[in-house]
């Protein structure tokens, strides 16, 4: 939840009935290159395509859960894209088999939380693996590889300052992929997060996501905290799955191009660190709200540039815009591994304002002694991604110019993303429709631009009629840890209001209701699961839930604190849980438990008068239109099992052969208990 709050993911994931977009990653196939067979964790049930012979290793389970865990065991730890399909392969096997997996499964994203050579001498080096990745992005225009930047941020690699040029070499410095660094839950860079530049001075990583103290799935069917850029990369992969799904909604099921998604992702990032891009944070922390708004509003262009040609696009910037961000990106040709400059095609971006002023991209100083300096405007001849940022732009028409400074092929495709960010204050979590638990800690998050000073956080427990102050916060903070009140209600709202000017944003209603603790009852029986759970204060009733395919679904409702599921298969493993309800609105599910109902003493009333057709003993088979076809004279032998804990007689057996009249027989022979 902390990672999702930091990434402003709630407006994408919230149900449509609560005003969200209802995005889950459904239909999006993500490749997962790591060291784990995910089949033993219930959170990946029904969505896993396994090509991984690795043992059930914790690292791979954890990264997969961040990216696309369904929260079957605990919905508190649901991943970014809980309905995405996962193609699992060992580490770089996902890259090596990418073409096949695109054809077979429609794979469009891969997550890669691993590195190659982890030594100072190799950090930031463009090599053969970099070339392969760059070529794959050109050959497969909808496929986007995501890599963790590395965990060498605490290392000093002379002559570079401490922490700089620690991004891993090989995979991580390919030009056409997304490389991800790690932050804590407040958005500050994690000390271990590898930083740029690449050896040739290029910007790496491009974007950040939470990678410190992240709780996710863990062997076996549990959850645990972990740290690393390994944890931040799958956040971006899962976030991209939501953006891919939204693009398909808007474009009749078509896949977007990888370059467009990379441009929207990076231009939507929330600025962190020094103004503009920098070698610690790249373009900033992932902000899925800004990226999805740009996607929905069509705030992008695609085009083709040729040598020395200038292509123009025009955008209208309204009054009240806090910042105009424009980002140019192109998938570059693979570079020579012996070249000191990895950029092959060089495009240049300029923005012309209504007064005719020309604004160039923000460029970083690549001199070793001054890597920490903020970016300044200038011409960029190093990166295949350039960004212009204009604070408080005047309203009017802006011209975006793309020049083909060096294009050695007939043309170079490019992508332009732009975002006229309004002066705004927008609450992003809680969004509405959530089920919180009294007394727990959760995150309140918001997005803002063009505002300084303080704001007041408030809570209402009556749907917004009355409000109580929570805290006064710095508006630039964008995230706050809140202790949920010890109350029971389905009509809670949270809002944030700017001090002085009064800009305000409020959530839709959400619930505060306790979560029960469910356990197996002392008495069990074959084909049954008997449950008991703790009572929840204020609950009207409870829903019993069962894992079917890839999600928990309600199968019964009761006012009691016990329930027995019957008619189950003794050979199957079942995951079950319970949630309280109030005003027909569900609270958070209890942590799920499991049972294979193959045993039990059946004492008491659990299985009274329950007979089971245990097996057909003869005939074992028969085939129509052959000599083995069954006829009405066939003798049928079956085995009946009494699941009651007392002898029982008087039951009926019926059968029918090939659509003929049913044969019904009353049996009075006593059958022993169990």
C-alpha positions as CSV (number, residue, x, y, z in Angstrom):
1,X,0.0,0.0,0.0
2,X,2.8,2.4,0.7
3,X,4.4,1.9,-2.7
4,X,1.0,2.4,-4.4
5,X,0.3,5.5,-2.4
6,X,3.7,7.0,-3.3
7,X,3.1,6.3,-7.0
8,X,-0.4,7.9,-7.0
9,X,-1.9,4.6,-8.2
10,X,-5.2,4.7,-6.4
11,X,-7.0,6.9,-9.0
12,X,-6.2,4.2,-11.6
13,X,-7.0,1.2,-9.4
14,X,-10.1,2.4,-7.6
15,X,-13.4,0.9,-8.8
16,X,-15.4,2.8,-11.4
17,X,-18.3,3.2,-9.0
18,X,-16.0,5.1,-6.7
19,X,-14.9,7.4,-9.5
20,X,-11.7,5.5,-10.3
21,X,-10.7,3.8,-13.6
22,X,-10.9,0.2,-12.3
23,X,-7.6,-0.8,-13.8
24,X,-6.1,-4.1,-12.7
25,X,-3.7,-5.1,-15.5
26,X,-6.3,-7.6,-16.8
27,X,-5.3,-8.9,-20.2
28,X,-1.7,-7.5,-20.0
29,X,1.0,-10.1,-20.1
30,X,4.2,-9.3,-18.1
31,X,7.4,-11.3,-18.3
32,X,9.1,-11.9,-14.9
33,X,12.8,-12.7,-15.1
34,X,13.9,-13.9,-11.7
35,X,14.8,-16.8,-9.5
36,X,11.5,-18.4,-8.4
37,X,8.9,-20.8,-9.4
38,X,5.8,-18.9,-8.4
39,X,3.4,-21.8,-8.4
40,X,3.5,-22.4,-4.6
41,X,2.1,-18.9,-3.7
42,X,-1.6,-18.5,-3.9
43,X,-1.3,-14.8,-4.9
44,X,-0.4,-15.9,-8.5
45,X,-3.2,-18.5,-8.9
46,X,-4.8,-18.7,-12.3
47,X,-2.5,-16.2,-14.0
48,X,0.9,-17.9,-14.1
49,X,2.6,-19.2,-17.2
50,X,5.6,-20.9,-15.7
51,X,8.8,-21.6,-17.6
52,X,11.0,-21.3,-14.5
53,X,12.8,-24.3,-13.2
54,X,14.3,-22.4,-10.3
55,X,13.4,-23.4,-6.8
56,X,10.8,-21.4,-4.8
57,X,13.2,-18.5,-4.0
58,X,12.1,-15.5,-1.9
59,X,13.6,-12.8,-4.1
60,X,11.5,-13.7,-7.1
61,X,8.4,-14.3,-5.1
62,X,8.8,-10.8,-3.6
63,X,9.3,-9.0,-6.8
64,X,6.4,-10.7,-8.6
65,X,4.1,-9.8,-5.7
66,X,4.9,-6.1,-6.0
67,X,4.3,-6.2,-9.7
68,X,1.2,-8.4,-9.9
69,X,0.3,-10.2,-6.7
70,X,-3.4,-10.7,-6.3
71,X,-3.5,-10.4,-2.5
72,X,-5.3,-13.8,-2.2
73,X,-3.8,-14.5,1.2
74,X,-4.0,-10.9,2.3
75,X,-5.5,-8.2,0.2
76,X,-3.5,-5.6,2.1
77,X,-0.5,-6.7,0.0
78,X,-2.1,-6.7,-3.4
79,X,0.4,-5.7,-6.2
80,X,0.1,-3.0,-8.8
81,X,-1.5,-5.2,-11.5
82,X,-3.3,-8.0,-9.6
83,X,-5.0,-9.4,-12.7
84,X,-2.1,-9.3,-15.2
85,X,-0.8,-12.5,-16.6
86,X,2.7,-13.5,-15.5
87,X,5.2,-15.3,-17.7
88,X,7.9,-16.6,-15.4
89,X,11.4,-17.5,-16.6
90,X,14.8,-17.6,-14.9
91,X,16.5,-14.2,-15.0
92,X,17.7,-13.3,-18.6
93,X,15.7,-16.2,-20.0
94,X,12.8,-13.8,-20.2
95,X,14.9,-11.7,-22.6
96,X,16.3,-14.6,-24.6
97,X,12.8,-15.9,-25.2
98,X,11.1,-12.6,-25.6
99,X,10.2,-13.1,-29.3
100,X,8.5,-16.4,-28.6
101,X,6.6,-15.1,-25.6
102,X,5.4,-12.1,-27.6
103,X,4.0,-14.5,-30.2
104,X,2.7,-17.1,-27.8
105,X,1.3,-15.0,-24.9
106,X,1.2,-11.4,-26.1
107,X,3.9,-10.3,-23.6
108,X,4.4,-6.5,-23.7
109,X,6.4,-5.8,-20.5
110,X,9.3,-7.5,-18.7
111,X,10.5,-7.0,-15.2
112,X,14.2,-7.7,-14.6
113,X,15.4,-7.3,-11.0
114,X,19.0,-8.5,-11.5
115,X,22.3,-7.4,-12.8
116,X,25.4,-8.6,-14.6
117,X,28.9,-7.6,-13.4
118,X,28.7,-5.7,-10.1
119,X,32.1,-4.0,-10.0
120,X,33.2,-0.3,-10.2
121,X,35.2,-1.1,-13.4
122,X,32.1,-2.2,-15.2
123,X,29.5,0.2,-13.8
124,X,27.7,2.2,-16.6
125,X,29.4,0.2,-19.4
126,X,27.5,-0.2,-22.7
127,X,28.1,-3.7,-24.0
128,X,26.7,-6.5,-26.1
129,X,23.8,-7.1,-23.8
130,X,23.0,-3.4,-24.0
131,X,23.0,-3.7,-27.8
132,X,20.7,-6.7,-27.7
133,X,18.1,-4.9,-25.5
134,X,18.2,-1.8,-27.7
135,X,17.6,-3.9,-30.8
136,X,14.8,-5.8,-29.2
137,X,12.9,-2.6,-28.5
138,X,13.2,-1.7,-32.2
139,X,12.2,-5.1,-33.4
140,X,9.3,-5.4,-31.0
141,X,7.6,-2.0,-30.9
142,X,5.1,-2.8,-28.1
143,X,7.6,-4.6,-25.8
144,X,9.2,-2.6,-23.0
145,X,11.9,-4.0,-20.7
146,X,12.2,-2.6,-17.1
147,X,15.4,-3.1,-15.1
148,X,16.5,-2.2,-11.6
149,X,19.4,0.2,-11.5
150,X,21.5,-1.7,-8.9
151,X,22.2,-1.5,-5.2
152,X,25.7,0.1,-5.3
153,X,24.7,3.6,-4.2
154,X,26.8,3.3,-1.1
155,X,29.9,2.5,-3.2
156,X,32.6,5.0,-4.2
157,X,34.1,4.4,-7.7
158,X,37.1,6.8,-8.1
159,X,37.5,9.3,-9.6
160,X,33.7,9.8,-9.3
161,X,32.1,11.3,-6.1
162,X,30.6,8.8,-3.7
163,X,27.5,7.1,-5.1
164,X,27.9,8.4,-8.7
165,X,28.4,6.3,-11.7
166,X,27.2,3.2,-9.8
167,X,24.5,2.2,-12.2
168,X,25.2,-1.4,-13.2
169,X,26.7,-2.0,-16.7
170,X,25.2,-4.1,-19.4
171,X,21.5,-4.4,-19.2
172,X,20.9,-1.3,-17.1
173,X,22.6,1.2,-19.5
174,X,20.7,0.1,-22.6
175,X,19.2,3.2,-24.2
176,X,15.7,2.0,-25.1
177,X,14.7,0.3,-21.8
178,X,13.5,1.8,-18.5
179,X,16.0,1.8,-15.6
180,X,14.6,2.3,-12.1
181,X,16.1,3.6,-8.9
182,X,14.7,3.2,-5.4
183,X,13.2,5.7,-2.9
184,X,11.8,5.3,0.6
185,X,8.1,5.9,1.2
186,X,8.5,9.7,1.5
187,X,10.2,9.9,-1.9
188,X,13.8,10.4,-0.8
189,X,16.4,8.3,-2.6
190,X,17.4,5.1,-0.8
191,X,21.1,5.1,0.2
192,X,21.7,1.8,-1.7
193,X,20.1,3.0,-5.0
194,X,22.7,3.0,-7.9
195,X,23.1,6.4,-9.6
196,X,24.3,7.7,-12.9
197,X,25.7,8.7,-15.1
198,X,26.4,5.9,-17.6
199,X,30.0,5.7,-18.7
200,X,29.3,8.0,-21.7
201,X,27.5,10.6,-19.6
202,X,23.9,9.5,-20.3
203,X,21.1,9.9,-17.7
204,X,20.5,6.8,-15.7
205,X,18.2,5.8,-13.9
206,X,15.3,7.4,-15.8
207,X,12.7,7.1,-13.0
208,X,12.3,6.1,-9.3
209,X,9.8,4.1,-7.3
210,X,9.6,2.9,-3.7
211,X,12.2,0.2,-3.0
212,X,12.9,0.5,0.7
213,X,10.9,-1.4,3.4
214,X,8.5,-2.9,0.9
215,X,6.2,-5.7,2.1
216,X,5.3,-8.2,-0.6
217,X,4.7,-11.9,-1.1
218,X,7.1,-14.4,0.4
219,X,7.5,-18.2,0.6
220,X,5.2,-19.9,1.4
221,X,1.9,-18.1,1.2
222,X,3.1,-15.3,3.5
223,X,4.5,-11.8,3.3
224,X,7.7,-10.1,4.3
225,X,9.7,-6.8,4.1
226,X,12.6,-6.4,1.7
227,X,14.8,-3.7,0.3
228,X,16.5,-2.9,-3.0
229,X,16.0,-1.5,-6.5
230,X,14.8,-5.1,-7.1
231,X,11.6,-3.9,-5.3
232,X,11.3,-0.6,-7.2
233,X,11.5,-2.0,-10.7
234,X,8.4,-4.3,-10.4
235,X,6.5,-1.3,-9.1
236,X,7.2,0.4,-12.5
237,X,6.5,-2.8,-14.4
238,X,3.1,-3.1,-12.7
239,X,2.4,0.6,-13.1
240,X,3.1,0.2,-16.8
241,X,0.6,-2.7,-17.0
242,X,-2.1,-0.3,-15.8
243,X,-1.1,2.2,-18.4
244,X,-1.1,-0.4,-21.2
245,X,-4.5,-1.6,-20.1
246,X,-5.8,2.0,-20.2
247,X,-4.4,2.6,-23.6
248,X,-6.2,-0.5,-24.9
249,X,-9.4,0.8,-23.4
250,X,-9.0,4.0,-25.4
251,X,-7.8,2.4,-28.7
252,X,-10.0,-0.6,-29.4
253,X,-7.7,-3.1,-27.7
254,X,-4.6,-2.1,-29.6
255,X,-1.2,-2.1,-27.9
256,X,0.7,1.2,-27.5
257,X,4.3,1.5,-28.8
258,X,7.0,1.1,-26.2
259,X,8.5,4.5,-26.9
260,X,5.2,6.3,-26.2
261,X,4.8,4.5,-22.9
262,X,8.3,5.3,-21.8
263,X,7.8,9.0,-22.7
264,X,4.4,9.2,-20.8
265,X,5.9,7.4,-17.8
266,X,9.0,9.7,-17.5
267,X,7.3,12.9,-18.3
268,X,4.6,12.2,-15.7
269,X,7.2,11.7,-13.0
270,X,7.1,13.9,-9.9
271,X,10.3,15.9,-9.6
272,X,12.6,14.9,-6.8
273,X,16.1,16.1,-5.9
274,X,17.6,19.0,-7.9
275,X,15.3,20.9,-10.3
276,X,15.0,19.0,-13.6
277,X,16.5,15.6,-14.3
278,X,19.5,14.5,-12.3
279,X,21.8,11.5,-11.9
280,X,20.2,10.4,-8.6
281,X,16.4,10.5,-9.4
282,X,16.4,10.7,-13.2
283,X,13.2,12.5,-14.2
284,X,11.7,11.9,-10.7
285,X,9.4,9.5,-8.9
286,X,6.7,7.6,-10.8
287,X,3.4,9.4,-10.8
288,X,0.8,7.3,-12.5
289,X,-1.9,9.9,-12.1
290,X,0.0,12.4,-14.3
291,X,0.9,9.7,-16.8
292,X,-2.6,8.4,-17.2
293,X,-4.1,11.9,-17.5
294,X,-1.7,12.7,-20.3
295,X,-2.6,9.4,-22.0
296,X,-6.4,10.1,-21.7
297,X,-6.1,13.7,-22.8
298,X,-4.0,12.7,-25.8
299,X,-1.1,14.9,-24.7
300,X,1.4,13.3,-27.0
301,X,2.6,13.3,-30.6
302,X,4.4,10.8,-32.8
303,X,6.4,11.6,-35.8
304,X,9.4,10.8,-38.0
305,X,12.5,13.0,-38.3
306,X,15.0,13.0,-41.1
307,X,18.4,14.5,-41.4
308,X,18.4,18.3,-40.8
309,X,14.6,18.5,-41.1
310,X,12.6,20.4,-38.5
311,X,9.1,19.0,-37.5
312,X,6.7,21.2,-35.6
313,X,3.7,20.5,-33.3
314,X,1.5,23.1,-31.6
315,X,0.0,22.8,-28.1
316,X,-2.3,25.2,-26.3
317,X,-1.4,26.1,-22.7
318,X,-4.3,27.4,-20.6
319,X,-4.2,30.1,-18.0
320,X,-3.4,28.8,-14.5
321,X,-0.8,26.4,-15.6
322,X,1.9,25.7,-13.0
323,X,4.4,24.1,-15.3
324,X,4.6,22.9,-18.9
325,X,6.7,19.8,-19.3
326,X,7.6,18.5,-22.8
327,X,9.6,15.3,-23.3
328,X,11.1,14.0,-26.5
329,X,12.1,10.3,-26.8
330,X,13.2,8.0,-29.5
331,X,14.3,4.4,-29.6
332,X,17.9,4.8,-30.8
333,X,19.9,2.3,-32.9
334,X,22.3,0.0,-31.0
335,X,25.7,1.6,-30.5
336,X,29.1,0.1,-31.1
337,X,30.5,-1.4,-27.9
338,X,33.9,0.2,-28.6
339,X,32.4,3.7,-29.1
340,X,32.9,6.3,-26.3
341,X,29.5,7.8,-27.3
342,X,26.5,5.6,-27.3
343,X,24.1,8.0,-29.0
344,X,23.7,7.1,-32.7
345,X,20.8,9.2,-33.9
346,X,20.6,12.7,-32.4
347,X,17.3,14.6,-32.3
348,X,17.0,18.0,-30.7
349,X,14.0,19.5,-29.0
350,X,13.1,23.2,-28.7
351,X,9.9,24.8,-27.4
352,X,8.9,28.3,-28.7
353,X,6.6,30.3,-26.4
354,X,3.9,32.7,-27.5
355,X,6.4,35.6,-27.4
356,X,8.9,33.8,-29.7
357,X,11.4,32.8,-27.0
358,X,13.1,29.5,-27.6
359,X,13.5,27.2,-24.6
360,X,15.9,24.3,-24.9
361,X,16.0,21.1,-22.8
362,X,17.5,20.7,-19.4
363,X,21.0,19.3,-19.7
364,X,23.3,17.9,-17.0
365,X,27.0,18.6,-16.5
366,X,28.8,15.4,-17.1
367,X,32.2,16.6,-15.8
368,X,33.2,14.3,-12.9
369,X,33.7,17.2,-10.4
370,X,30.3,18.8,-11.1
371,X,27.9,15.9,-11.5
372,X,25.8,17.2,-8.6
373,X,25.0,20.5,-10.3
374,X,21.3,21.1,-11.3
375,X,20.5,20.8,-14.9
376,X,20.6,24.0,-17.1
377,X,19.1,24.6,-20.5
378,X,21.2,23.8,-23.5
379,X,21.6,21.4,-26.4
380,X,21.7,17.7,-25.5
381,X,23.9,15.5,-27.8
382,X,24.2,12.6,-25.3
383,X,20.8,11.2,-24.5
384,X,17.9,9.8,-26.6
385,X,15.5,11.6,-24.2
386,X,15.2,15.3,-23.7
387,X,12.9,17.4,-21.5
388,X,11.9,21.0,-21.5
389,X,10.3,22.4,-18.3
390,X,8.7,25.9,-18.3
391,X,7.6,27.1,-14.8
392,X,4.4,29.3,-14.7
393,X,4.1,29.5,-18.5
394,X,2.0,32.3,-20.0
395,X,-1.2,31.1,-21.7
396,X,-1.2,30.7,-25.4
397,X,0.1,28.6,-28.3
398,X,3.5,26.9,-27.9
399,X,5.4,25.3,-30.8
400,X,7.4,22.1,-30.2
401,X,10.2,21.7,-32.7
402,X,12.1,18.4,-33.3
403,X,15.2,18.6,-35.4
404,X,17.0,15.7,-37.0
405,X,20.5,16.7,-36.1
406,X,22.0,13.3,-36.9
407,X,19.9,10.7,-38.7
408,X,21.8,8.1,-40.7
409,X,18.8,6.1,-41.8
410,X,15.9,7.4,-44.0
411,X,14.0,8.5,-40.8
412,X,13.9,8.2,-37.1
413,X,10.5,7.7,-35.3
414,X,10.0,9.8,-32.2
415,X,7.5,10.4,-29.4
416,X,6.6,13.7,-27.8
417,X,4.8,13.8,-24.5
418,X,3.6,17.1,-23.0
419,X,1.8,18.0,-19.8
420,X,0.5,21.5,-19.0
421,X,0.2,20.8,-15.3
422,X,-2.5,23.1,-13.7
423,X,-2.1,24.7,-10.3
424,X,-3.8,22.1,-8.3
425,X,-4.1,20.1,-5.1
426,X,-5.5,16.6,-5.6
427,X,-6.0,13.9,-3.0
428,X,-5.0,10.5,-4.4
429,X,-5.3,8.2,-1.4
430,X,-7.6,7.2,0.2
431,X,-9.5,7.6,-3.0
432,X,-12.8,6.0,-2.2
433,X,-14.1,2.5,-1.8
434,X,-11.3,1.3,0.4
435,X,-11.8,-0.9,3.4
436,X,-9.6,0.3,6.3
437,X,-9.2,-1.3,9.7
438,X,-9.6,0.7,13.0
439,X,-6.3,1.7,14.6
440,X,-4.0,0.7,11.7
441,X,-1.5,3.1,10.0
442,X,-2.2,4.0,6.4
443,X,-1.0,6.6,3.9
444,X,-2.8,9.8,2.9
445,X,-1.2,11.0,-0.4
446,X,-1.9,13.9,-2.7
447,X,-0.5,15.5,-5.8
448,X,0.1,19.2,-6.2
449,X,1.9,21.8,-8.3
450,X,2.2,25.5,-8.2
451,X,1.4,25.7,-4.5
452,X,3.6,26.4,-1.5
453,X,3.0,26.7,2.2
454,X,0.7,24.5,4.3
455,X,-2.5,22.5,4.0
456,X,-4.9,21.0,6.5
457,X,-5.8,17.3,6.4
458,X,-9.3,16.5,7.8
459,X,-11.5,13.5,8.2
460,X,-15.3,13.1,8.2
461,X,-17.1,10.1,9.5
462,X,-20.6,11.2,8.2
463,X,-19.9,11.5,4.5
464,X,-18.7,15.1,4.6
465,X,-21.3,16.9,6.7
466,X,-18.8,17.6,9.5
467,X,-15.0,17.5,9.5
468,X,-12.3,17.1,12.1
469,X,-8.7,18.2,11.7
470,X,-6.0,15.5,11.4
471,X,-2.8,17.6,10.9
472,X,-1.4,20.7,9.2
473,X,1.2,19.6,6.6
474,X,3.6,21.1,4.1
475,X,1.7,21.0,0.8
476,X,4.9,19.8,-0.9
477,X,5.2,16.8,1.3
478,X,2.6,14.8,-0.7
479,X,2.3,11.9,1.7
480,X,1.3,11.5,5.4
481,X,1.1,8.5,7.7
482,X,-2.4,8.4,9.3
483,X,-3.7,6.3,12.2
484,X,-7.2,5.2,11.2
485,X,-9.8,6.2,13.9
486,X,-11.0,3.4,16.2
487,X,-14.6,3.6,14.9
488,X,-16.9,1.7,12.6
489,X,-18.5,3.4,9.6
490,X,-19.0,3.1,5.9
491,X,-19.1,6.8,5.2
492,X,-15.6,8.1,6.0
493,X,-14.0,10.7,3.8
494,X,-10.6,12.5,3.9
495,X,-9.8,15.9,2.5
496,X,-6.9,18.3,2.1
497,X,-7.4,22.1,2.0
498,X,-4.7,24.7,1.1
499,X,-4.2,27.2,3.9
500,X,-5.2,30.7,2.8
501,X,-6.2,30.1,-0.8
502,X,-8.7,27.3,0.0
503,X,-8.0,24.8,-2.8
504,X,-9.5,21.6,-1.6
505,X,-9.8,18.0,-2.6
506,X,-11.7,15.2,-0.9
507,X,-12.0,11.4,-1.2
508,X,-15.1,9.5,-2.0
509,X,-16.6,7.5,0.9
510,X,-14.7,4.5,2.3
511,X,-15.2,2.1,5.1
512,X,-13.6,1.6,8.5
513,X,-14.5,-1.8,9.8
514,X,-12.6,-4.5,11.7
515,X,-11.1,-7.6,10.0
516,X,-11.8,-11.0,11.6
517,X,-9.3,-13.7,12.3
518,X,-10.4,-16.9,10.7
519,X,-9.3,-20.4,11.7
520,X,-10.2,-24.0,11.1
521,X,-12.8,-25.4,13.6
522,X,-11.7,-28.3,15.8
523,X,-14.1,-30.7,14.1
524,X,-13.4,-31.4,10.4
525,X,-14.7,-34.0,8.0
526,X,-13.8,-35.4,4.6
527,X,-15.2,-33.1,1.8
528,X,-15.9,-30.3,4.4
529,X,-14.2,-27.2,5.7
530,X,-15.5,-25.9,9.0
531,X,-14.5,-22.4,9.8
532,X,-14.8,-20.2,12.9
533,X,-13.7,-16.6,13.3
534,X,-13.5,-13.7,15.7
535,X,-16.5,-11.3,15.9
536,X,-16.0,-7.8,14.5
537,X,-17.5,-4.9,16.4
538,X,-20.4,-3.2,14.6
539,X,-20.5,-5.8,11.8
540,X,-24.0,-6.6,10.4
541,X,-23.0,-9.9,8.9
542,X,-20.1,-11.8,7.3
543,X,-19.3,-13.1,3.9
544,X,-17.5,-16.4,3.5
545,X,-15.2,-16.4,0.5
546,X,-13.5,-19.1,-1.5
547,X,-10.6,-18.9,-4.1
548,X,-11.9,-19.6,-7.5
549,X,-9.5,-19.2,-10.5
550,X,-7.6,-16.0,-9.7
551,X,-9.8,-14.3,-7.1
552,X,-11.6,-14.6,-3.8
553,X,-15.4,-14.8,-4.4
554,X,-18.3,-14.8,-1.8
555,X,-20.0,-18.1,-1.5
556,X,-22.2,-17.5,1.6
557,X,-23.4,-14.9,4.0
558,X,-24.1,-15.5,7.7
559,X,-24.8,-13.6,10.9
560,X,-22.9,-16.2,12.9
561,X,-19.1,-16.5,13.5
562,X,-18.9,-20.0,12.1
563,X,-19.7,-21.7,8.8
564,X,-19.1,-25.0,7.2
565,X,-18.4,-25.5,3.5
566,X,-19.6,-28.8,2.1
567,X,-19.5,-30.8,-1.2
568,X,-15.8,-30.2,-1.7
569,X,-13.2,-32.5,-3.3
570,X,-11.0,-34.4,-0.9
571,X,-8.1,-34.1,-3.4
572,X,-8.1,-30.3,-3.9
573,X,-6.5,-27.6,-1.9
574,X,-8.9,-24.8,-1.0
575,X,-8.2,-21.2,0.2
576,X,-10.9,-19.7,2.3
577,X,-11.5,-16.4,4.2
578,X,-14.2,-14.3,5.8
579,X,-15.0,-10.6,5.8
580,X,-17.3,-8.5,7.8
581,X,-20.0,-6.3,6.3
582,X,-21.8,-3.2,7.3
583,X,-24.6,-1.5,5.3
584,X,-24.0,-4.3,2.7
585,X,-20.4,-2.9,2.2
586,X,-17.5,-5.3,2.9
587,X,-14.6,-4.7,5.2
588,X,-11.1,-6.1,4.6
589,X,-10.8,-9.9,4.3
590,X,-9.3,-11.9,7.0
591,X,-5.9,-13.5,6.1
592,X,-6.9,-16.6,4.1
593,X,-6.3,-20.1,5.4
594,X,-6.2,-23.3,3.5
595,X,-7.2,-27.0,3.8
596,X,-7.3,-30.1,1.7
597,X,-10.5,-31.7,3.0
598,X,-9.3,-35.3,3.0
599,X,-9.6,-36.1,6.7
600,X,-11.4,-35.4,9.9
601,X,-13.3,-37.2,12.7
602,X,-16.7,-35.9,11.6
603,X,-18.0,-35.8,15.2
604,X,-21.1,-33.9,16.0
605,X,-23.6,-32.7,13.4
606,X,-21.1,-31.5,10.7
607,X,-21.9,-34.4,8.3
608,X,-25.2,-35.9,9.6
609,X,-26.9,-38.1,7.0
610,X,-24.3,-37.3,4.4
611,X,-23.6,-40.2,2.0
612,X,-21.0,-39.8,-0.7
613,X,-20.7,-41.6,-4.0
614,X,-17.0,-42.5,-3.5
615,X,-16.3,-44.4,-6.8
616,X,-17.8,-46.3,-9.7
617,X,-16.3,-49.8,-9.5
618,X,-17.7,-51.3,-12.7
619,X,-18.0,-50.9,-15.5
620,X,-14.8,-48.9,-15.7
621,X,-15.4,-47.7,-19.3
622,X,-17.6,-48.1,-22.3
623,X,-17.6,-46.6,-25.8
624,X,-20.6,-46.0,-28.0
625,X,-20.8,-47.8,-31.4
626,X,-18.4,-50.5,-30.2
627,X,-18.7,-53.8,-28.5
628,X,-18.1,-52.1,-25.1
629,X,-21.1,-49.9,-25.4
630,X,-23.2,-50.1,-22.2
631,X,-26.8,-51.3,-22.4
632,X,-29.8,-51.4,-20.1
633,X,-28.9,-54.8,-18.7
634,X,-25.5,-53.6,-17.5
635,X,-24.8,-54.2,-13.8
636,X,-23.5,-51.1,-12.1
637,X,-21.3,-51.4,-9.0
638,X,-20.6,-48.3,-6.9
639,X,-18.9,-47.6,-3.6
640,X,-20.9,-45.5,-1.1
641,X,-19.3,-43.8,1.8
642,X,-21.1,-42.7,5.0
643,X,-19.5,-39.4,6.2
644,X,-21.7,-39.4,9.3
645,X,-20.2,-40.4,12.7
646,X,-23.1,-42.8,13.2
647,X,-24.3,-45.8,11.2
648,X,-27.0,-44.9,8.7
649,X,-29.4,-46.9,6.6
650,X,-32.1,-46.2,4.1
651,X,-30.8,-44.3,1.1
652,X,-31.5,-44.2,-2.6
653,X,-29.1,-44.8,-5.5
654,X,-30.0,-43.8,-9.1
655,X,-28.2,-44.1,-12.4
656,X,-29.0,-43.7,-16.1
657,X,-27.3,-45.2,-19.2
658,X,-27.1,-43.4,-22.5
659,X,-30.2,-41.2,-21.9
660,X,-32.4,-44.2,-21.0
661,X,-34.9,-44.1,-18.1
662,X,-33.3,-43.7,-14.7
663,X,-32.8,-46.8,-12.6
664,X,-33.6,-46.1,-9.0
665,X,-32.9,-48.4,-6.1
666,X,-33.8,-48.0,-2.4
667,X,-31.1,-49.5,-0.1
668,X,-31.8,-50.4,3.5
669,X,-28.5,-52.1,4.3
670,X,-26.9,-50.2,7.2
671,X,-23.6,-48.5,6.4
672,X,-21.1,-48.1,9.2
673,X,-20.1,-44.7,10.5
674,X,-17.4,-43.1,8.3
